[in-house]
Amino acid sequence: MEMTAPGSLYLKRVIAEQNIKSEHFAASEKVFVLADPAVFSVSLEATVRAYLEVSHRLTNTRTMEKSVLFRVLETGLGTTCQSFRLAQALEVLEDHDVRQYFQDVVETVKQSLQHGPGSRADYLKGLKQIHKNILAASEKDVLHDEQGAVYSTTVPLPEMNFLMWTDEEMLWNLLTDFALPSGSNSIKDDKERISRDSGIVKDLKDSDEAEQLPYTAQKTLRERRNALKNSKSAEKLILMEEKMKETGNSPLLKEERSHTARVVVLGDDSTLGKLTKAYYIIRKKEAKRNMLTKKLDLQLYYIPVSDAEASPSSPDESRLSLASCLERVDPWYSVNVGSLGAAIPTLPELPSVSRKPTELSLYLLDTLCYYLRCGTQPVNLPVYSVKMTLSNSDLASVEELFVSHLEADIPDFRHLKDQQQREPSVRQKKSSVELFGVVLSVNYTKATLSKRDVKGEASMTWRVVITSEPAASASGESYLTARFDSLNPAYNTKIETRNISIRTMEQRTLCVCLDKDPRRIYTNVQKIEISPCLDPGCTIRCRYSIGSEQELPLSKYLDKVMSLPINSFSGVSM
């Protein structure tokens, strides 16, 4: 692209990031920076907002258009470009003239890209003509003894939209408002339909309508239903292709979409758990009615920020375990993003941001922009589903997701653990050992080549800690590590698995916490069943077989397990 039309990459990047209206390039990008209120204090929120809002004051549409004109003409024409006179001419031109020349350059770039490598000569010819026209139009107003303005050739900072992430549906609403046209009746109808659709198309009473309609109307109705079924299948195929692109298994070229949403999440492991649920909701809604995937390219970024210091002696206390995994996989992520995340909590202690951009505020923006532009390779973090069977509840079971951590303890035994921590030197009495006995029944599949099913019992266990081990850090397939903690260290056990079921004995219950998030705690749990979460967008089946449904041939090339794609600099498929 750049060899054919020098300066075209710069032009397309600025148009997309600055959302400059153009008839020839409809690309539009938006950056959403979502901070978790559970991690961000009021003072930290105000400070980060002030730092990021500097980007609003550094952008001006007319200045951007002049910079693009100057950069493209100078890059394309090289030594034949009269840079000094061009800068003077752009400075005295009226805004409407600048706009017209800008559109001319955009049109010239688009025509060159459409015609391919053989159009380079025509492209340079077009730039020479635009260069000549600009100098001629401003000849009378330019004073040759004055120096023209200096136009920056660096890519300007994109506008950052900083928001506190307060609602699970917030991400979906932001994406639909950005990618879909507002005020459209069809879009409103689609949104209402998604809110009530169960995934089965039965919006009409088929039998009643069929009895009242004549034959021709029945035929039309059948054609409409078939068209709807075909369209839904085509929409799900798009989701499957999107999944294959994420895992790197698709031979198809990635199509350019008109909108790109870059979502930057600031927080700890619990925040990534929140992002996982929001991403699952989006995939589930898109599986029912594809609205965003065809138009929107969603890119996810993560900056680890914690309000508590990590404890190296106790890994369970660390709230940035997934960030540590990303840093091990990608050292460049550790150098840039990890160091930025560590510096963010200290910002309120620094001098306040003035109206004039400071080095500190630009450091935050520059590092973030570097991550957004160069962090293009996703690391796919595996997602697990957990089904919890409850006791003494109207709900028979609850289905949830987690991406990093699940902890389940027995409340009846907490006082014994607390007593042991207060008196570590006192040996356990025999009565305490007999009190525990077998408290958990465990069924799991070994994370080995044999994948053997194992049944067992856990004695003297007061807590189970299950952590995700992504494939990159495990040098193989992703798996879960389940650690059974006992008051007697001799009874501590650890297993590796991808599927596990844990049931309490003697009418005891568990208290379950997901992704170290105090907002996602479940009590009175009798049984938990954990397995890899299936992607809702990969459930398409063929309905033309008689007697049973068969998966489409495309499915065998697809990993149906859902993963959370977090962009990094190197990227690893987990």
C-alpha positions as CSV (number, residue, x, y, z in Angstrom):
1,M,0.0,0.0,0.0
2,E,2.7,2.5,1.0
3,M,4.9,1.6,-2.0
4,T,2.0,2.3,-4.4
5,A,0.7,5.4,-2.7
6,P,3.3,7.0,-0.3
7,G,1.6,8.7,2.6
8,S,-1.6,6.6,2.3
9,L,-1.1,4.8,5.6
10,Y,-0.7,8.1,7.5
11,L,-3.8,9.5,5.8
12,K,-6.0,6.5,6.6
13,R,-4.8,6.3,10.2
14,V,-5.6,10.0,10.8
15,I,-9.0,9.9,9.1
16,A,-10.0,6.9,11.2
17,E,-8.6,8.0,14.6
18,Q,-9.8,11.6,14.3
19,N,-13.2,10.6,12.7
20,I,-12.7,13.1,9.9
21,K,-15.6,13.0,7.5
22,S,-14.6,11.7,4.1
23,E,-16.6,10.5,1.1
24,H,-13.9,8.0,0.1
25,F,-12.8,6.4,3.4
26,A,-15.7,5.6,5.8
27,A,-13.4,4.1,8.5
28,S,-14.1,5.4,12.0
29,E,-12.4,4.5,15.2
30,K,-13.2,5.2,18.8
31,V,-11.3,4.6,22.0
32,F,-13.2,3.7,25.2
33,V,-11.2,3.7,28.4
34,L,-13.2,1.8,31.1
35,A,-12.1,2.0,34.7
36,D,-13.4,-0.3,37.4
37,P,-15.0,1.7,40.3
38,A,-13.9,-1.1,42.7
39,V,-10.3,-0.3,42.0
40,F,-10.4,3.5,41.2
41,S,-10.8,5.9,44.1
42,V,-12.5,9.2,43.6
43,S,-9.1,11.0,43.5
44,L,-7.6,8.5,41.1
45,E,-10.6,8.8,38.8
46,A,-10.3,12.6,38.7
47,T,-6.6,12.5,38.1
48,V,-6.7,9.9,35.2
49,R,-9.6,11.7,33.6
50,A,-7.7,15.0,33.7
51,Y,-4.6,13.3,32.1
52,L,-6.6,11.7,29.3
53,E,-8.8,14.7,28.5
54,V,-5.6,16.5,27.4
55,S,-6.1,14.6,24.1
56,H,-9.3,16.7,23.5
57,R,-7.4,19.9,23.6
58,L,-4.7,18.7,21.2
59,T,-7.0,17.9,18.3
60,N,-8.4,20.3,15.7
61,T,-10.0,19.2,12.5
62,R,-8.6,21.9,10.2
63,T,-5.1,21.6,11.7
64,M,-5.3,17.8,11.1
65,E,-6.4,18.3,7.5
66,K,-3.5,20.7,6.9
67,S,-1.0,18.2,8.5
68,V,-2.3,15.4,6.3
69,L,-2.0,17.5,3.2
70,F,1.5,18.5,4.1
71,R,2.6,15.0,5.0
72,V,1.1,13.2,2.0
73,L,2.4,15.8,-0.5
74,E,5.9,15.9,1.0
75,T,6.1,12.1,1.3
76,G,4.8,11.4,-2.2
77,L,6.7,14.2,-4.1
78,G,9.9,13.9,-2.2
79,T,12.5,16.5,-3.2
80,T,10.2,18.0,-5.8
81,C,7.9,19.2,-3.1
82,Q,8.4,22.9,-2.2
83,S,7.9,22.3,1.6
84,F,8.6,25.9,2.6
85,R,6.2,27.4,0.2
86,L,3.6,24.7,0.8
87,A,3.6,25.4,4.5
88,Q,3.1,29.1,3.8
89,A,0.3,28.4,1.4
90,L,-1.6,26.1,3.8
91,E,-1.4,28.8,6.5
92,V,-3.2,31.5,4.4
93,L,-5.8,29.2,2.7
94,E,-9.5,29.5,3.8
95,D,-11.0,26.6,5.6
96,H,-13.3,25.6,2.8
97,D,-10.3,25.6,0.4
98,V,-8.3,23.4,2.8
99,R,-11.2,21.0,3.0
100,Q,-11.5,20.8,-0.8
101,Y,-7.8,20.1,-1.3
102,F,-7.9,17.5,1.5
103,Q,-10.8,15.7,-0.3
104,D,-8.8,15.8,-3.5
105,V,-5.8,14.1,-1.9
106,V,-8.1,11.5,-0.3
107,E,-9.7,10.8,-3.7
108,T,-6.3,10.5,-5.4
109,V,-5.1,8.0,-2.7
110,K,-8.3,5.9,-3.0
111,Q,-8.0,5.7,-6.8
112,S,-4.4,4.6,-6.6
113,L,-5.2,1.9,-4.0
114,Q,-8.0,0.6,-6.2
115,H,-5.9,0.3,-9.3
116,G,-3.0,-1.4,-7.6
117,P,0.8,-1.1,-8.0
118,G,0.6,0.0,-11.7
119,S,-1.0,3.3,-10.7
120,R,2.0,4.8,-8.9
121,A,2.8,7.2,-11.8
122,D,-0.8,8.4,-12.0
123,Y,-0.8,8.9,-8.2
124,L,2.3,11.1,-8.3
125,K,0.9,13.0,-11.2
126,G,-2.3,13.7,-9.2
127,L,-0.2,14.9,-6.2
128,K,1.8,17.2,-8.4
129,Q,-1.4,18.8,-9.7
130,I,-2.8,19.3,-6.2
131,H,0.6,20.8,-5.1
132,K,0.6,23.2,-8.0
133,N,-3.1,24.2,-7.3
134,I,-2.4,25.0,-3.7
135,L,0.6,27.2,-4.5
136,A,-1.3,29.0,-7.2
137,A,-4.4,29.7,-5.1
138,S,-2.3,31.3,-2.3
139,E,0.2,33.1,-4.4
140,K,-1.2,36.6,-3.8
141,D,-1.5,36.2,0.0
142,V,1.9,34.6,0.7
143,L,4.7,36.9,1.9
144,H,7.9,35.2,0.6
145,D,10.1,36.7,3.3
146,E,8.0,35.1,6.1
147,Q,8.5,31.6,7.3
148,G,5.5,29.2,7.1
149,A,4.0,27.3,9.9
150,V,5.7,24.1,11.1
151,Y,3.4,21.1,10.7
152,S,3.9,18.1,12.8
153,T,4.3,14.9,10.8
154,T,3.7,12.6,13.8
155,V,0.3,10.9,14.1
156,P,-1.9,13.0,16.3
157,L,-3.3,11.5,19.5
158,P,-6.8,10.0,19.2
159,E,-9.6,11.2,21.5
160,M,-9.9,9.2,24.7
161,N,-13.3,8.6,26.1
162,F,-12.8,7.9,29.8
163,L,-15.7,6.2,31.6
164,M,-16.3,4.5,34.9
165,W,-17.6,1.0,34.2
166,T,-20.7,0.7,36.4
167,D,-23.0,-1.6,34.5
168,E,-22.7,-5.0,32.7
169,E,-24.7,-3.7,29.7
170,M,-22.6,-0.6,29.5
171,L,-20.1,-2.0,27.0
172,W,-22.9,-3.3,24.7
173,N,-24.7,0.0,24.8
174,L,-21.5,1.9,24.0
175,L,-20.7,-0.3,21.0
176,T,-24.2,-0.2,19.5
177,D,-24.4,3.6,19.9
178,F,-21.1,3.9,18.1
179,A,-21.5,1.4,15.3
180,L,-25.2,1.6,14.5
181,P,-26.9,4.7,13.2
182,S,-29.1,6.4,15.7
183,G,-32.7,7.2,15.0
184,S,-33.2,4.2,12.8
185,N,-36.5,2.3,13.3
186,S,-35.0,-1.0,12.2
187,I,-32.1,-0.7,14.7
188,K,-34.6,0.1,17.5
189,D,-36.7,-2.9,16.5
190,D,-33.6,-5.1,16.4
191,K,-32.6,-4.0,19.9
192,E,-36.1,-4.7,21.3
193,R,-36.2,-8.1,19.6
194,I,-32.8,-9.1,21.1
195,S,-34.0,-8.2,24.6
196,R,-36.9,-10.6,24.3
197,D,-35.6,-13.2,21.8
198,S,-34.8,-16.7,23.1
199,G,-33.0,-17.7,20.0
200,I,-36.0,-19.5,18.5
201,V,-37.9,-17.6,15.8
202,K,-41.6,-17.8,16.9
203,D,-42.7,-14.2,16.8
204,L,-45.9,-15.2,15.0
205,K,-48.6,-17.8,15.7
206,D,-47.8,-19.9,12.7
207,S,-50.8,-22.2,12.8
208,D,-53.4,-19.5,13.3
209,E,-51.9,-17.3,10.5
210,A,-51.7,-20.3,8.1
211,E,-55.4,-21.1,8.6
212,Q,-56.5,-17.5,7.8
213,L,-54.2,-16.7,4.9
214,P,-54.8,-17.8,1.3
215,Y,-52.3,-20.1,-0.5
216,T,-50.3,-17.3,-2.1
217,A,-50.0,-15.5,1.2
218,Q,-48.9,-18.8,2.9
219,K,-46.3,-19.2,0.2
220,T,-45.0,-15.7,0.7
221,L,-44.9,-16.3,4.5
222,R,-42.9,-19.5,4.0
223,E,-40.4,-17.7,1.8
224,R,-39.9,-15.0,4.3
225,R,-39.4,-17.6,7.1
226,N,-36.8,-19.5,5.0
227,A,-35.0,-16.2,4.2
228,L,-34.9,-15.4,7.9
229,K,-33.5,-18.8,8.7
230,N,-30.9,-18.5,6.0
231,S,-30.0,-15.0,7.1
232,K,-29.6,-16.2,10.7
233,S,-27.3,-19.1,9.5
234,A,-25.2,-16.6,7.5
235,E,-24.9,-14.3,10.5
236,K,-23.7,-17.2,12.7
237,L,-21.2,-18.1,10.0
238,I,-19.8,-14.6,10.3
239,L,-19.3,-15.2,14.1
240,M,-17.6,-18.5,13.4
241,E,-15.2,-16.9,10.9
242,E,-14.5,-14.2,13.5
243,K,-13.6,-17.0,16.0
244,M,-11.3,-18.6,13.5
245,K,-9.6,-15.3,12.9
246,E,-9.0,-14.9,16.6
247,T,-7.4,-18.3,16.9
248,G,-5.3,-17.9,13.7
249,N,-7.0,-20.9,12.0
250,S,-8.8,-19.0,9.3
251,P,-7.5,-19.0,5.7
252,L,-9.8,-16.1,5.0
253,L,-8.4,-12.6,4.8
254,K,-9.7,-10.2,7.4
255,E,-12.3,-7.9,5.9
256,E,-12.1,-4.3,6.7
257,R,-15.0,-3.1,8.7
258,S,-16.2,0.5,8.7
259,H,-16.0,0.9,12.5
260,T,-13.3,-0.1,15.0
261,A,-13.8,0.1,18.8
262,R,-10.7,0.0,20.9
263,V,-11.8,-0.9,24.5
264,V,-9.1,-0.4,27.1
265,V,-9.9,-1.9,30.5
266,L,-8.2,-0.6,33.7
267,G,-8.4,-2.9,36.8
268,D,-7.4,-6.2,38.3
269,D,-8.4,-9.9,37.9
270,S,-12.0,-9.1,39.0
271,T,-12.2,-6.4,36.2
272,L,-11.2,-9.0,33.6
273,G,-13.9,-11.3,35.0
274,K,-16.3,-8.5,34.5
275,L,-15.0,-8.0,30.9
276,T,-15.4,-11.7,30.3
277,K,-19.1,-11.6,31.3
278,A,-19.7,-8.5,29.1
279,Y,-17.9,-10.2,26.1
280,Y,-20.0,-13.3,26.6
281,I,-23.2,-11.3,26.6
282,I,-22.1,-9.6,23.3
283,R,-21.3,-13.0,21.7
284,K,-24.7,-14.4,22.9
285,K,-26.7,-11.5,21.5
286,E,-24.8,-11.6,18.3
287,A,-25.5,-15.3,17.9
288,K,-29.3,-14.5,18.0
289,R,-29.1,-11.4,15.8
290,N,-25.9,-10.3,14.2
291,M,-25.8,-6.5,14.5
292,L,-22.3,-5.5,15.4
293,T,-19.9,-8.2,14.0
294,K,-20.6,-7.3,10.4
295,K,-19.9,-3.6,11.0
296,L,-17.6,-3.4,14.0
297,D,-14.1,-4.6,14.7
298,L,-13.8,-5.0,18.5
299,Q,-10.3,-4.8,20.0
300,L,-9.7,-5.4,23.7
301,Y,-6.8,-4.0,25.7
302,Y,-5.9,-4.5,29.4
303,I,-3.9,-2.3,31.7
304,P,-3.4,-3.9,35.1
305,V,-4.2,-1.5,37.9
306,S,-4.7,-2.6,41.5
307,D,-5.5,-0.7,44.7
308,A,-3.5,-3.3,46.8
309,E,0.1,-4.2,46.8
310,A,1.0,-7.7,45.5
311,S,2.2,-10.2,48.1
312,P,4.9,-12.4,46.6
313,S,4.8,-14.8,49.5
314,S,1.1,-15.5,49.0
315,P,0.1,-15.9,45.3
316,D,-3.6,-16.2,46.2
317,E,-3.5,-12.6,47.5
318,S,-2.3,-11.2,44.2
319,R,-5.1,-9.6,42.3
320,L,-3.0,-9.3,39.1
321,S,-2.4,-13.0,38.3
322,L,-3.5,-12.7,34.6
323,A,-1.4,-9.6,34.2
324,S,1.6,-11.6,35.4
325,C,0.8,-14.3,32.8
326,L,0.6,-11.7,30.0
327,E,4.0,-10.3,31.2
328,R,5.6,-13.7,31.1
329,V,4.3,-14.3,27.6
330,D,5.2,-10.9,26.2
331,P,8.2,-9.1,27.8
332,W,7.4,-6.0,25.8
333,Y,4.0,-5.9,27.4
334,S,5.7,-6.0,30.8
335,V,8.1,-3.1,29.9
336,N,5.4,-0.8,28.6
337,V,1.9,-1.7,29.8
338,G,2.9,-3.3,33.1
339,S,5.0,-0.3,34.1
340,L,2.3,2.1,33.1
341,G,-0.3,0.2,35.2
342,A,2.1,0.3,38.2
343,A,2.5,4.1,37.8
344,I,-1.2,5.0,37.5
345,P,-2.1,4.5,41.3
346,T,0.7,7.1,42.1
347,L,-0.8,9.8,39.9
348,P,-2.9,11.5,42.6
349,E,0.3,12.1,44.6
350,L,1.9,14.1,41.7
351,P,1.2,17.8,41.0
352,S,-2.2,18.4,39.4
353,V,-2.5,18.7,35.6
354,S,-2.6,22.2,34.4
355,R,-4.4,23.4,31.2
356,K,-1.1,23.2,29.4
357,P,-0.1,19.6,28.6
358,T,2.7,18.4,30.8
359,E,5.3,15.7,30.3
360,L,3.5,13.4,32.7
361,S,0.1,13.7,31.0
362,L,1.7,13.2,27.6
363,Y,3.6,10.2,29.0
364,L,0.3,8.5,29.9
365,L,-1.2,9.3,26.5
366,D,1.9,8.4,24.5
367,T,2.3,5.0,26.2
368,L,-1.4,4.3,25.8
369,C,-1.4,5.2,22.1
370,Y,1.7,3.1,21.6
371,Y,-0.2,0.1,23.1
372,L,-3.3,0.8,21.0
373,R,-1.4,1.1,17.7
374,C,1.3,-1.6,18.1
375,G,-0.5,-4.1,20.4
376,T,-2.2,-5.9,17.5
377,Q,-1.7,-9.5,18.4
378,P,-4.3,-11.1,20.7
379,V,-3.5,-13.4,23.6
380,N,-6.6,-15.6,24.0
381,L,-7.3,-16.3,27.7
382,P,-9.4,-19.4,28.2
383,V,-12.9,-18.9,29.8
384,Y,-14.5,-21.5,32.1
385,S,-18.2,-22.0,32.9
386,V,-19.3,-23.1,36.4
387,K,-22.7,-24.5,37.3
388,M,-23.5,-24.1,41.0
389,T,-26.3,-26.2,42.6
390,L,-27.8,-24.3,45.4
391,S,-29.6,-25.4,48.6
392,N,-32.4,-23.5,50.4
393,S,-33.0,-21.3,47.3
394,D,-35.8,-20.8,44.7
395,L,-33.2,-21.3,42.0
396,A,-32.1,-24.9,41.5
397,S,-28.8,-23.8,40.0
398,V,-26.8,-20.8,38.8
399,E,-24.5,-20.7,35.7
400,E,-21.6,-18.3,35.8
401,L,-18.2,-17.7,34.1
402,F,-14.7,-17.1,35.4
403,V,-11.4,-16.4,33.6
404,S,-8.7,-16.5,36.3
405,H,-9.8,-17.8,39.7
406,L,-12.4,-19.6,41.7
407,E,-12.3,-20.1,45.4
408,A,-14.7,-22.2,47.4
409,D,-14.5,-22.7,51.2
410,I,-16.7,-24.4,53.8
411,P,-18.0,-21.7,56.2
412,D,-18.4,-24.3,59.0
413,F,-14.6,-24.7,59.2
414,R,-13.5,-21.1,59.0
415,H,-13.2,-20.7,62.8
416,L,-10.8,-23.7,63.0
417,K,-8.6,-22.2,60.3
418,D,-8.6,-18.8,62.2
419,Q,-7.7,-20.6,65.4
420,Q,-4.8,-22.4,63.7
421,Q,-3.5,-19.1,62.3
422,R,-3.6,-17.5,65.8
423,E,-1.9,-20.5,67.4
424,P,0.3,-22.1,64.7
425,S,2.5,-23.9,67.2
426,V,-0.4,-25.9,68.8
427,R,-0.8,-29.3,67.3
428,Q,-4.1,-30.4,66.1
429,K,-6.0,-32.6,68.5
430,K,-7.4,-36.0,67.3
431,S,-10.9,-34.8,67.8
432,S,-10.4,-32.1,65.3
433,V,-9.1,-34.5,62.7
434,E,-12.1,-36.8,63.3
435,L,-14.4,-33.8,63.0
436,F,-13.4,-33.3,59.4
437,G,-13.2,-36.7,57.8
438,V,-14.4,-36.8,54.2
439,V,-16.1,-33.5,53.4
440,L,-15.9,-33.3,49.6
441,S,-16.5,-35.7,46.7
442,V,-14.5,-34.9,43.6
443,N,-14.8,-36.1,40.0
444,Y,-12.4,-34.8,37.4
445,T,-10.6,-35.5,34.1
446,K,-6.9,-35.6,34.2
447,A,-5.1,-32.9,32.1
448,T,-2.9,-35.5,30.5
449,L,-2.8,-37.3,27.1
450,S,-4.8,-40.1,28.6
451,K,-7.6,-37.7,29.9
452,R,-8.6,-40.4,32.4
453,D,-11.6,-39.8,34.6
454,V,-10.9,-39.9,38.3
455,K,-13.2,-40.2,41.3
456,G,-12.0,-39.3,44.7
457,E,-12.6,-37.8,48.1
458,A,-11.0,-34.9,49.9
459,S,-10.4,-35.3,53.6
460,M,-10.0,-32.5,56.1
461,T,-10.4,-29.9,53.4
462,W,-11.6,-26.4,54.3
463,R,-10.9,-24.6,51.0
464,V,-10.5,-25.3,47.3
465,V,-8.6,-22.8,45.1
466,I,-9.0,-23.3,41.4
467,T,-6.8,-21.2,39.1
468,S,-6.5,-21.0,35.3
469,E,-3.2,-21.9,33.7
470,P,-3.3,-20.6,30.1
471,A,-1.5,-22.5,27.4
472,A,1.3,-20.0,27.0
473,S,2.5,-20.3,30.5
474,A,1.8,-24.0,30.6
475,S,3.6,-24.8,27.3
476,G,0.7,-26.9,26.1
477,E,-3.0,-27.0,26.4
478,S,-4.8,-24.7,28.9
479,Y,-5.8,-26.4,32.1
480,L,-7.0,-25.7,35.7
481,T,-5.0,-26.2,38.8
482,A,-7.2,-27.2,41.8
483,R,-5.6,-27.0,45.2
484,F,-7.3,-28.6,48.2
485,D,-6.2,-26.9,51.4
486,S,-6.4,-28.7,54.7
487,L,-5.6,-27.8,58.3
488,N,-3.1,-30.6,58.3
489,P,-0.5,-29.8,55.5
490,A,0.0,-33.6,55.0
491,Y,-3.5,-33.7,53.5
492,N,-3.0,-30.9,51.0
493,T,-3.4,-32.0,47.4
494,K,-3.2,-30.4,44.0
495,I,-4.6,-31.7,40.7
496,E,-4.5,-30.5,37.1
497,T,-7.7,-30.8,35.0
498,R,-10.0,-29.1,32.5
499,N,-13.3,-30.5,33.9
500,I,-14.0,-31.0,37.5
501,S,-17.1,-31.6,39.7
502,I,-17.0,-31.0,43.5
503,R,-19.9,-32.0,45.8
504,T,-20.2,-31.4,49.6
505,M,-20.9,-34.3,52.0
506,E,-23.0,-34.4,55.2
507,Q,-25.2,-31.5,54.1
508,R,-22.5,-29.0,54.3
509,T,-22.4,-26.0,51.9
510,L,-19.7,-24.0,50.1
511,C,-19.2,-20.3,49.7
512,V,-17.9,-19.6,46.2
513,C,-16.1,-16.4,45.0
514,L,-15.3,-15.9,41.3
515,D,-12.3,-14.0,39.9
516,K,-11.5,-12.6,43.4
517,D,-14.5,-10.3,43.0
518,P,-16.4,-9.6,46.3
519,R,-19.4,-8.6,44.1
520,R,-19.6,-12.2,42.7
521,I,-19.9,-14.4,45.9
522,Y,-22.4,-17.2,46.1
523,T,-23.4,-19.0,49.3
524,N,-25.2,-22.2,50.2
525,V,-23.6,-24.0,47.2
526,Q,-23.8,-27.8,47.4
527,K,-22.2,-28.7,44.1
528,I,-20.0,-27.0,41.5
529,E,-19.4,-28.3,38.0
530,I,-16.6,-26.6,36.0
531,S,-15.8,-27.0,32.3
532,P,-14.4,-24.9,29.4
533,C,-17.0,-22.4,28.3
534,L,-18.5,-22.9,24.8
535,D,-18.6,-19.9,22.5
536,P,-22.3,-19.0,21.8
537,G,-21.3,-17.9,18.3
538,C,-20.1,-21.5,17.4
539,T,-23.4,-23.4,17.9
540,I,-24.6,-23.3,14.3
541,R,-25.9,-26.7,13.0
542,C,-27.3,-28.0,9.8
543,R,-31.1,-28.6,9.7
544,Y,-31.2,-30.4,6.4
545,S,-30.4,-33.8,7.8
546,I,-33.3,-36.1,8.6
547,G,-33.7,-37.4,12.1
548,S,-30.8,-35.6,13.8
549,E,-28.9,-32.4,13.6
550,Q,-25.4,-32.5,12.2
551,E,-22.6,-29.9,12.6
552,L,-21.5,-28.1,9.5
553,P,-18.1,-29.1,8.0
554,L,-16.7,-25.8,9.0
555,S,-17.0,-26.7,12.6
556,K,-14.2,-29.3,12.6
557,Y,-11.7,-26.5,12.0
558,L,-13.0,-24.5,14.9
559,D,-12.0,-24.4,18.6
560,K,-15.5,-24.0,20.1
561,V,-14.1,-23.1,23.5
562,M,-14.6,-19.4,24.3
563,S,-11.6,-17.2,25.0
564,L,-11.1,-13.6,25.9
565,P,-8.8,-11.9,23.3
566,I,-6.5,-9.4,25.0
567,N,-4.2,-7.5,22.6
568,S,-0.5,-7.6,23.3
569,F,2.7,-7.0,21.2
570,S,3.7,-10.6,20.5
571,G,0.4,-12.5,20.8
572,V,-0.1,-16.2,21.7
573,S,-3.0,-18.5,20.9
574,M,-3.9,-20.2,24.2
